[in-house]
Amino acid sequence: MEFGTFFKESLVIAIDFDGTIVEHRYPFIGRIRPFAFETMETFQIKGHRLILWSHRAGQKLEEAVTFCRNHGIEFYAVNKNYPEEVWDENDSRKILADIYIDDRNLGGIPAWGEIFNIICPEISPSSVQANKSFWWKRK
């Protein structure tokens, strides 16, 4: 059984920012990694909840959130398990997710196209949701 076919329901996907969505240039925002935003958009279309899971804090975190918003991605939560969560220093900072996408993975981070194919193997260029073109269909 392929990984993506195992999950038929909505996933919670925690995604790092620096080195993952964009090239690592902290404290600046690096160039966008190819197909990062298109892949995240498709995950959201499929009903998956995305959490921005970043070491950034304060103003630097807000810059990352705004950058993603300006590129069409609004996260379900940011450095939290759910939007209403209030962090207490006695709580764990670990985010509970089904999948973690991070450049610090063992072996590094695959290309976003590979990530897409792992999580959504059932979607091919010939399958398009009603009234929505996927990124590989855009001209």
C-alpha positions, 0 to 999 in steps of 0.5 A: 500500500502506498503512503498516500492511499493509506490516509483517506481523511484530512491530515495535519501537516506541520511545515517548517519555513526556513530551508523548507518553504524558502531557501535558508537565509535566516534572518532574511526570507530566502527564495521560494523553493520550487512548487512549495506554494503550489503543493501546499495549496493542493494540500489545502484543496484536499482538506489537509490542515497546514501548521507553520512549524518554525523556529522563528518567533516574534517579528521574524515569525510574523514576516514568515506568516505574512510572506506565506499569506501573500503567496496564497497560504493561510495556515490552520495554526502557527507554532501551535496545535490549533489556533486557539491554543495558548502556550504556557512555558510548562507545555511541550512545544512539540506540534502534534501532526500526522506529517512533518515536512522539514529540511532537517529530516534525516537525509534532507528534504526532498523536492516539493514535487516528490513530497506531493507525490508521496502525500497525494499519489492518487492525483495525477495531471489528468485528475482535476477537481471541479472548477480548480486547476492544479499547479501542474495545469497552470500556463 
